[in-house]
Amino acid sequence: MLFLFGLRSKAKVIGQLERTCSKCAKPTVQSAIETQRWFTVFFIPLIPIGGSYAIRCNLCGLTVKGSPEIKKQLAAPKAMAAGA
């Protein structure tokens, strides 16, 4: 019997941040990206293995490692806007 299994990464943009880039030194909008790794069987993602966060400058493309707190920071303004 043949089994096809492996790992796959899926990345999605979870929000936009207005910050100054450390490489191009311009105030710009940067994308917060969440990457999730999955264990796959027959190319179907079944089990999430782990994830990471990154922030990418939309002008120069510099990508720096982020923390899970980024997701909480992006959710806070949305919650305040919905409650107002």
C-alpha positions, -999 to +999 in steps of 0.1 A: +000+000+000+013+035-009+011+064+015+019+099+006+027+121+035+047+153+042+046+188+055+030+219+041+031+256+051+003+280+046+007+317+050-020+344+053-020+381+060-038+388+093-036+426+092-018+458+083+004+479+105+017+515+100+053+515+111+087+528+100+108+502+082+142+496+096+158+489+062+143+516+040+137+541+069+103+552+055+070+552+073+050+526+055+022+501+058+035+467+067+018+433+065+015+410+095+017+374+083+008+342+101+024+310+088+010+276+099+028+242+093+006+211+087+012+174+085-004+161+053-016+127+041-024+124+004-019+163+001-047+169+026-036+190+057-046+170+088-026+180+119-013+215+126+023+212+138+033+248+146+032+283+134+051+316+133+045+352+128+064+377+106+061+414+095+069+423+059+075+458+046+053+464+015+079+488-001+113+470+002+101+435+012+121+432+044+107+404+065+113+403+103+102+377+128+072+386+149+055+373+181+020+360+187+012+393+205+009+409+170-024+390+165-037+404+198-026+440+189-044+438+155-076+424+171-078+451+198-087+481+175-113+459+157-130+450+190-130+487+201-146+497+168-173+470+170-182+480+206-185+517+198 
